Amino acid sequence: MEQIVEELKIIYKSPEWYALRSKGIGGSDAAAILGLSPWKKNTDLWKEKVGLVQSSFKTNKRMEEGSLAEDPIAQLFAIEHADEYEFVDYKDTVFKCRHQIASVDGGLIEKATGRKGGLEIKHTEPNSRKAWDQWDDQIPNYYYCQVLHYLSTTGWDFYILKVRFKSYSLDENGKKKLVITEREYKFERSEEEESIRVLEKAEDDFWKCVTAKKEPPLKLPPI
């Protein structure tokens, strides 16, 4: 049975936007539900959703910098890929399907086929070899869960993750030099269907625990 996807016009980060986030599962919640978040356990997320505690989400300088960079990077993507995609601004739109909600960085229409997709922007500063390794021919699990959630909620055909990496190196004089690199990762719904189904079941089970006010079993990230 095809699910109905609502497009709600809600100003980004307004009180109404935050209120809606508390009444459903968003993209940033997906990894915690699967036990794959390095920042939050699924049981902590459950406590937030049932109102036992306030959201523990905190920002830092890097996160605030990344948030400010999202719109300019999305606009550059639209310019650089104008021959391939029509960019759709969904800044003040929230997609809702049952208990799933999605605030996306942008929508895309593939000009050659008319297929619909989404754009997710990340601005990050890997600070170790291990952090860089998570981006080699793959993306970190917590971002992958977010992409799967957006594909599931919107019903779109594909998703593109555009990443801008900020790092530093030393020049020939030993002076610190800023280095910017970019990568793009494309995910086709047809290739991710099995993973989407796994996430949907986990989110359904989690939300049943929320509505029943029954704490779910603890899930921990793999070692």
C-alpha positions in Angstrom: 0.0 0.0 0.0 1.5 3.3 -1.1 1.9 5.8 1.8 0.7 9.4 1.6 3.5 11.9 1.8 2.5 15.4 3.1 4.4 18.6 2.3 4.0 20.9 5.3 5.0 24.6 4.9 6.8 25.3 8.2 9.6 27.8 8.6 12.9 26.1 9.3 13.9 26.1 13.0 10.8 27.9 14.0 8.9 26.9 17.2 6.5 24.9 15.0 9.4 23.1 13.3 10.9 22.1 16.6 7.5 21.0 17.9 6.9 18.7 14.9 10.4 17.2 15.4 9.4 16.0 18.8 6.3 14.3 17.4 8.0 12.1 14.9 11.2 10.5 13.7 13.6 12.8 11.8 16.7 12.0 9.7 19.1 12.7 12.6 17.2 10.2 14.7 17.7 7.2 12.3 21.2 6.2 13.4 20.3 6.3 17.1 17.3 4.0 16.5 19.6 1.4 14.8 22.3 1.8 17.5 24.7 3.4 15.1 24.9 6.9 16.5 28.2 7.9 18.2 26.3 10.6 20.1 23.0 9.2 21.3 21.6 5.8 22.4 18.2 4.6 21.2 17.0 4.6 24.8 18.0 8.2 25.2 16.1 9.1 22.1 13.1 7.3 23.4 13.2 9.3 26.6 13.2 12.5 24.5 10.2 11.4 22.4 8.0 10.4 25.3 8.9 13.7 27.1 10.9 12.3 30.0 13.9 14.5 29.2 14.6 17.4 26.9 16.6 17.0 23.7 20.3 16.6 24.6 21.3 17.9 21.1 24.1 20.5 21.5 25.9 22.5 18.9 29.6 23.5 18.7 31.6 25.8 16.5 32.1 23.2 13.7 28.4 22.3 13.7 27.4 26.0 13.5 29.9 26.5 10.7 28.5 23.5 8.8 24.9 24.8 9.2 25.9 28.2 7.8 27.6 26.6 4.8 24.7 24.5 3.7 22.8 27.1 1.6 25.9 28.4 -0.3 27.1 24.9 -1.0 23.6 23.9 -2.2 23.4 26.9 -4.5 26.8 26.1 -5.9 25.7 22.6 -6.6 22.6 23.9 -8.4 24.9 26.1 -10.6 27.5 23.4 -11.3 24.9 20.8 -12.2 22.4 23.0 -14.0 22.6 20.8 -17.1 21.7 17.7 -15.1 19.3 18.7 -12.4 16.6 21.3 -11.7 17.1 22.4 -8.1 14.0 22.8 -5.9 14.2 24.9 -2.7 12.6 23.1 0.2 14.1 25.3 2.9 10.7 25.8 4.7 9.1 22.5 3.8 8.8 19.4 6.0 7.9 16.1 4.5 5.8 13.8 6.6 4.8 10.2 6.1 3.1 8.6 9.1 5.6 9.1 12.0 8.5 9.9 9.6 9.5 13.5 9.0 12.2 15.0 6.8 13.6 18.5 6.5 15.8 18.3 3.4 18.5 20.6 2.1 17.0 20.6 -1.4 15.1 18.7 -4.0 16.4 17.6 -7.5 14.6 16.8 -10.7 16.8 14.8 -13.1 16.3 16.6 -16.4 17.1 13.6 -18.6 14.5 11.4 -17.0 12.2 13.5 -14.8 13.0 11.4 -11.8 12.8 13.1 -8.4 15.7 13.1 -5.9 17.1 14.9 -2.9 20.2 16.8 -2.0 21.9 16.6 1.4 24.8 18.9 2.2 27.6 18.2 4.7 30.5 20.5 5.7 32.9 18.6 7.8 36.5 18.8 9.2 38.0 15.3 9.6 40.7 15.5 12.2 42.3 12.0 12.0 43.1 9.2 9.5 40.3 7.2 10.9 37.8 10.0 10.3 39.0 10.3 6.7 38.7 6.5 6.2 35.0 6.7 6.8 34.6 8.7 3.6 36.7 6.4 1.3 34.2 4.9 -1.2 31.6 5.1 1.4 30.0 7.5 4.0 29.8 7.3 7.8 27.0 5.0 9.0 25.1 7.8 10.7 24.9 9.8 7.5 24.0 6.7 5.5 21.0 6.1 7.9 20.0 9.7 7.3 20.0 9.3 3.6 17.9 6.1 3.9 15.4 7.8 6.1 15.0 10.6 3.5 14.5 8.2 0.7 11.9 6.3 2.8 10.0 9.4 3.9 9.9 11.2 0.6 9.6 8.2 -1.7 12.1 9.9 -4.1 14.2 7.9 -6.6 17.7 8.9 -5.6 19.7 11.0 -3.2 22.9 12.9 -3.6 25.2 13.7 -0.7 27.5 16.7 -1.4 30.4 16.9 1.1 32.8 19.8 1.5 35.9 18.8 3.6 37.9 21.4 5.4 41.5 20.5 6.4 44.9 22.0 6.8 48.4 21.3 5.6 51.8 22.9 5.8 53.3 24.8 2.8 57.0 24.8 1.8 57.7 27.4 4.5 56.0 25.4 7.2 53.0 27.7 7.4 49.5 26.4 8.0 47.4 26.3 4.8 43.7 25.8 4.4 42.8 22.9 2.1 39.2 22.5 0.7 38.1 19.3 -1.1 34.7 18.1 -2.2 33.1 14.8 -3.0 29.6 13.7 -4.2 27.9 10.4 -3.4 24.8 9.3 -5.2 22.4 6.7 -3.8 19.7 5.0 -6.0 16.5 3.9 -4.3 16.6 0.7 -6.5 19.9 -0.2 -5.0 19.0 0.6 -1.4 15.6 -1.0 -1.1 16.7 -3.7 1.3 18.4 -1.3 3.6 15.4 1.0 3.5 13.1 -1.8 4.6 15.4 -2.6 7.5 15.4 1.0 8.7 11.6 1.3 8.2 11.0 -1.8 10.4 13.4 -0.5 13.1 11.6 3.0 13.0 8.2 1.4 13.2 9.2 -0.8 16.2 10.7 2.2 17.9 7.7 4.4 17.4 5.4 1.6 18.8 7.5 1.9 21.9 7.0 5.6 22.0 3.3 5.5 21.6 3.1 2.6 24.2 5.5 4.5 26.5 7.5 1.3 26.7 11.3 1.7 26.7 12.9 -0.3 23.8 15.8 -2.7 24.3 19.2 -0.9 24.3 21.1 -1.1 21.0 24.8 -0.4 21.0 27.1 0.5 18.0 29.3 -2.4 16.8 32.9 -2.3 18.3 
